[in-house]
Amino acid sequence: MTKQMIIGMHLGNGYGSQPGAWRMPGVDPKNFASFDAKVRYAQAAERGKMQFLFLPDGPSHVGDIGNEAPHFNLDVMMTLAAIARGTERIGLVATGSTTFNEPYNLARSFKALDIMSHGRAGWNAVTSSGEDVAANYGQRIPSSADRYGRAHETVQLVQALWGSWGKDAWVHDVESGRFANEDQIQPINMGGKYVASRGPLYIPPSEQGQPVIFHAGGSPNAHALAGRFANVVIGATFTIEDAKAQRQAFRDAAEHAGRDPDEIKFIAGMMTTIAADRRAGLDRKIALTGRTFPQRVRYLEQMLGVPLDPSRLNEPLSKQQLAAARPSPMDPRSRNALKIAKEGWSLSDILAHGVIDYHPSIVGPGVEAADHMQEWFEAGAVDGFWISPDVYQDGVDAFVDGVVPILQERGLFHRDYEGATLRDHVGAPAQYGIDPRV
Amino acid sequence: MTKQMIIGMHLGNGYGSQPGAWRMPGVDPKNFASFDAKVRYAQAAERGKMQFLFLPDGPSHVGDIGNEAPHFNLDVMMTLAAIARGTERIGLVATGSTTFNEPYNLARSFKALDIMSHGRAGWNAVTSSGEDVAANYGQRIPSSADRYGRAHETVQLVQALWGSWGKDAWVHDVESGRFANEDQIQPINMGGKYVASRGPLYIPPSEQGQPVIFHAGGSPNAHALAGRFANVVIGATFTIEDAKAQRQAFRDAAEHAGRDPDEIKFIAGMMTTIAADRRAGLDRKIALTGRTFPQRVRYLEQMLGVPLDPSRLNEPLSKQQLAAARPSPMDPRSRNALKIAKEGWSLSDILAHGVIDYHPSIVGPGVEAADHMQEWFEAGAVDGFWISPDVYQDGVDAFVDGVVPILQERGLFHRDYEGATLRDHVGAPAQYGIDPRV
């Protein structure tokens, strides 16, 4: 069988990845607090055979709370617990900070999730870099060296704790009265410069043994951490060339750590507004984000290097403006923005194309998303995508019904889950406790 | 209406509170890892209109793992998340250490539970005193002064974070596009000697505003902490006299903190083996715990102050032994043990009465449990009980069908939930953020 792509879905605040999602028709504006809604969206993604859900986490609240919902779930682990109870196959991945959590607490909650989901848990181990997050813990953000130093120790400790109840330790034999094999339940007695734990953790293996490690980050420190521990990288990149370079950096880092580079998958972000046609997609995006356009025009000016008039949103750029425009080398989105501008779209429509979104944005019919994904995947730039639907209420179904079948038809995406666990879904090799190779 | 008692249920490892529960007929020996089972037992308690479930937590593993299950849930919060999704009315209370958790993390997970359960969450805020627990965090147990110092700060911070999104802050008005009232979302900027947080927490109020504070402990420090913050005390006591004294100490402490003493409820522990008659109860208890009797005889010797012969378990104490016996003043269970011994039961049956259990133990028909509860309750010794069924698989139903109806018949226990939230169930007054009185 030819290689197929992995697709994950971002599941955030209960509304969607675009500002204004909470106000869209059909959306319950109380979904921020609705676990029912999040379970429903997870089920929709599972219907599309997506390999995993990804719940990023701050934890902090920044942004325009007067007009927009916080980005994150109330509590990512509690949300995934609810979703674990309401789904059967899809992987469940949450961000957990190595800087602001005790290893023992991380080990316990993620392995409990792994048990309750029957082997579908993944931990996106990140160091947290926001001072706003640190302040919630009465701290300042440590240096990158200290953060990554602690991250290395924390992941090792957590994996050691996961393995501290040996693979076959849990006997539960009623006949003999033997509950567990004590010889296979051992303290870990590990400690370093930053964290320590005696252990053992008192949780037996899940169907996949232990959770899968994810990482998100782009620095050399991130490459080293992910290369050593991660099976999946949650990437952010705007071009095939950059994606290729990033993917290679992580593969090199894995190899450097003594692992097979195919054990680490690079997954690029993508935002979706799937609609019947481009025009319908743009109109939907305008309804979602139009309120922010006057302010986004200022960004676009910098990206294109020409003055733009926020009061003339419905007009395309003039010939003079297009001729004078120079994509900013500081922003990788600029070339795409200029390309769209040259197609003659109005200022409003240019912005509606998502040229300033956090990830490449598809606004239009499903086939355009499928084409984008095929191009990147076949170029060897990515092992898959994590998509951020604009509005969960109908945007997940739009992707599942409008994009997934095309990818399946083209042989690029599986028609059903091959296995039962997240390890199966992302091709992560069996592991229990610390990987002896790294 | 006359005052009625509160009843909570201990929900531990998935088997029951007695060693050997995991091996009993009808019990799935894999229940330690089964969230389905725990949800089922919670539903049974809810059928009995119990006010809350109580999930204690170590977190550590100590004990005879070769023969017995760990006492605690894999992860109390993940377990309660599953139970929140599978129940409607019963309160959900878990222990969370103030020593080994960051206030921001505690605030977030408990308030998320409160939201997902529609106002049924309670936090048993304890300081943790076991070196085995501390070692899992690479630490030693701090002094009592430091632990309680941190506990006071932590509860205050957590409550401040709970109130940092004001009661009416969440507008979610689609028409006007106003998501929240920024004026009511404020940083807390609190910090003391031990912990600090800037906030705000980004979670709106639940149906009960914020979770209810529980506490468990018996020292003067515990009285002061509970008197200031708690609405329910998870007690441990063996006699009416002691229970009265403990209850009064907590009430005095509440008054000292400027609160109405009726705002704090003292709930005593009770273990149950409910059966058709006393003999059937004793036989059930022997099946559950008989394996431990030879070693428990050694305890009983100390309690009664006479030598006993572990090889003659089936014989009652001799007249000489009974005459020589002196209940140990060090162990409040001793007088009851001697009383049982004098009734002529065999050594095995004496132990099967649960005379060395962690709480007063009822082994026999439901009416005996009801009588015990009525006596204590009407003596003003307790505001209610938290029961620990011997085996969840059938022990919860045995209590619900064998004890609850008698209590209801006698007017001692409600016939249905009066309200929807845990605050309603335990008579805790409305509170949002920090109680201004304390």
Interface residues (C-beta under 8 A of the other chain):
Chain A: W22 R23 P29 K30 F32 A33 F35 P59 S60 H61 I65 G66 N67 E68 A69 P70 F72 L74 D75 M77 M78 T79 A81 A82 A84 R85 G86 F100 N101 E102 Y104 N105 R108 S109 K111 A112 L113 I115 M116 D132 A135 N136 Y137 G138 Q139 W170 H172 D173 V174 G177 R178 F179 A180 N181 E182 I185 G191 V195 A196 S197 R198 G199 P200 L201 Y202 I203 P204 R291
Chain B: W22 R23 P29 K30 F32 A33 F35 P59 S60 H61 I65 G66 N67 E68 A69 P70 F72 L74 D75 M77 M78 T79 A81 A82 A84 R85 G86 F100 N101 E102 Y104 N105 R108 S109 K111 A112 L113 I115 M116 D132 A135 N136 Y137 G138 Q139 W170 H172 D173 V174 G177 R178 F179 A180 N181 E182 I185 G191 V195 A196 S197 R198 G199 P200 L201 Y202 I203 P204 R291
